[in-house]
């Protein structure tokens, strides 16, 4: 079985996650994949609280392709901070659809306006497509042990499809359940 590495809750700590991956032998000093056929899974919460959430997203996205080319794999799950971030961007402050206060909630939970200013549309699309759950061998990988998953389906595929559907809705009430 190839090596499985799991990293959670980076929260914009770009320099720290790079140092961690470098020390583990998964990247080189230039940030390029050196993990061979290893499988690296990020459990979510790439943004908020720290200084460079967009840098973390860009690093992970780059490593996905590099790992694939080397016979390895990088998987990235959706965390609750990504959901808050996306909601804050979809339902902008002052918008009548933001009656639930998504932007304020995001900011109160460590939201970094500079991430909102720097994120590119393709990166937002990538975030919205992240699965909530992933099975690797006998391991079920999720960001958190939330009871909300039970409301979203009975299988990993069902839950992931339900999460994607919520993130595609323009109704803030649908987002409020996630």
RAURWO-V316698 format. One record per residue. N is the residue number from 0. RES is the residue in one small letter. OMEGA is omega in whole degrees, 0 to 359 (none if undefined). BURIAL is 1 if it has 9 or more other ideal C-beta (glycine too) atoms within 8 Angstrom, else 0. D_LAST is the distance of its C-alpha to the last C-alpha in Angstrom with 1 decimal. Layout:
((N/RES/OMEGA/BURIAL/D_LAST) (N/RES/OMEGA/BURIAL/D_LAST))
This chain:
((0/x/179/0/34.3) (1/x/182/0/33.2) (2/x/175/0/31.7) (3/x/177/1/28.0) (4/x/182/1/26.7) (5/x/181/0/23.2) (6/x/178/1/22.0) (7/x/169/1/18.9) (8/x/180/0/17.8) (9/x/176/1/20.4) (10/x/173/1/19.1) (11/x/181/1/21.6) (12/x/185/1/24.5) (13/x/182/1/26.1) (14/x/180/0/29.6) (15/x/181/0/28.6) (16/x/176/1/26.7) (17/x/179/1/29.7) (18/x/179/0/32.0) (19/x/181/1/30.1) (20/x/177/1/30.2) (21/x/180/1/33.8) (22/x/179/0/34.8) (23/x/180/0/33.3) (24/x/182/0/35.3) (25/x/175/1/32.4) (26/x/175/1/33.4) (27/x/182/0/36.7) (28/x/178/0/37.6) (29/x/180/0/36.7) (30/x/180/0/33.1) (31/x/182/0/34.1) (32/x/174/1/33.0) (33/x/185/0/35.6) (34/x/179/1/33.6) (35/x/184/0/35.5) (36/x/180/1/33.8) (37/x/175/1/31.3) (38/x/180/1/27.6) (39/x/180/1/25.4) (40/x/173/1/21.7) (41/x/187/1/19.4) (42/x/178/1/16.3) (43/x/185/1/14.4) (44/x/178/1/14.5) (45/x/186/1/17.3) (46/x/174/1/17.2) (47/x/178/1/17.6) (48/x/183/0/20.2) (49/x/190/1/22.9) (50/x/189/0/25.3) (51/x/178/1/24.5) (52/x/179/1/21.0) (53/x/176/1/22.2) (54/x/177/1/25.1) (55/x/179/1/22.9) (56/x/181/1/21.1) (57/x/177/1/24.6) (58/x/182/1/26.0) (59/x/179/1/23.5) (60/x/179/1/23.9) (61/x/181/1/27.6) (62/x/178/1/27.8) (63/x/182/1/26.1) (64/x/180/0/29.1) (65/x/180/1/31.6) (66/x/180/1/30.6) (67/x/179/1/30.7) (68/x/182/0/34.2) (69/x/181/1/35.4) (70/x/178/0/34.2) (71/x/181/1/31.2) (72/x/171/0/27.5) (73/x/178/1/24.7) (74/x/181/1/21.1) (75/x/180/1/18.1) (76/x/178/1/14.5) (77/x/175/1/11.3) (78/x/181/1/10.4) (79/x/178/1/8.1) (80/x/174/1/11.0) (81/x/178/1/11.1) (82/x/178/1/7.7) (83/x/180/1/9.2) (84/x/179/1/12.5) (85/x/179/1/11.7) (86/x/179/1/10.3) (87/x/180/1/13.4) (88/x/180/1/15.6) (89/x/182/1/14.5) (90/x/186/1/14.7) (91/x/179/1/17.8) (92/x/181/0/19.2) (93/x/177/0/21.6) (94/x/179/0/20.1) (95/x/177/0/19.9) (96/x/180/0/16.4) (97/x/181/1/15.2) (98/x/178/0/15.9) (99/x/176/1/12.8) (100/x/183/0/14.3) (101/x/182/1/11.9) (102/x/179/1/15.1) (103/x/179/0/16.4) (104/x/178/1/13.3) (105/x/180/1/13.5) (106/x/179/1/17.2) (107/x/181/0/17.2) (108/x/174/1/15.3) (109/x/179/0/18.0) (110/x/182/1/17.2) (111/x/181/1/20.4) (112/x/180/0/21.7) (113/x/175/0/24.1) (114/x/179/1/21.3) (115/x/180/1/20.2) (116/x/187/0/24.0) (117/x/186/0/24.7) (118/x/179/1/22.0) (119/x/180/0/23.4) (120/x/179/0/21.9) (121/x/179/0/22.4) (122/x/175/1/20.4) (123/x/177/1/17.5) (124/x/179/0/17.8) (125/x/179/1/18.1) (126/x/183/1/14.9) (127/x/180/1/12.9) (128/x/180/0/14.8) (129/x/175/1/14.1) (130/x/176/1/13.3) (131/x/183/1/10.8) (132/x/178/1/13.8) (133/x/174/1/17.6) (134/x/175/0/20.7) (135/x/184/1/23.8) (136/x/179/0/26.7) (137/x/185/0/26.0) (138/x/169/0/23.0) (139/x/183/0/19.3) (140/x/178/1/17.6) (141/x/178/1/14.0) (142/x/184/1/12.7) (143/x/180/0/12.0) (144/x/185/0/12.8) (145/x/176/0/9.6) (146/x/181/0/10.2) (147/x/178/0/6.9) (148/x/181/1/8.8) (149/x/178/0/11.6) (150/x/188/0/10.1) (151/x/178/1/9.5) (152/x/182/1/13.2) (153/x/179/0/16.3) (154/x/177/0/17.1) (155/x/180/1/15.9) (156/x/179/0/16.6) (157/x/180/1/14.7) (158/x/180/1/11.4) (159/x/178/1/12.1) (160/x/179/1/13.1) (161/x/179/1/10.1) (162/x/178/1/7.8) (163/x/180/1/10.9) (164/x/178/0/11.1) (165/x/183/1/7.9) (166/x/178/1/9.2) (167/x/183/0/12.5) (168/x/176/0/12.0) (169/x/180/0/13.8) (170/x/182/0/12.5) (171/x/179/1/10.5) (172/x/178/0/9.7) (173/x/180/0/7.7) (174/x/183/1/5.6) (175/x/181/0/5.6) (176/x/186/0/3.8) (177/x/none/0/0.0))
